């Protein structure tokens, strides 16, 4: 079963900023980052319970190659997955759940 994907505004903003940062540093790298994020979100939507619950009922999934994780919550009754953060792993870990 595939879920609907929604982003918190802050998560969407993080995603856009990360894309822009990579694209500014090397043309095409932002697109590569975006493809990696979209691939991971697609995997999450197909089997969201595959990833462990960490804190505040959030789950985390590592993005290939890039130092980011997708932080999300599952709402099975609504058939929704809420992306809480696209979080850089070098940041203070507790901040990914403060949304």
Helices and strands as residue ranges (DSSP letters): E 4-7, H 9-25, H 29-46, G 48-50, E 53-55, E 58-62, E 68-75, G 76-78, E 80-88, G 93-97
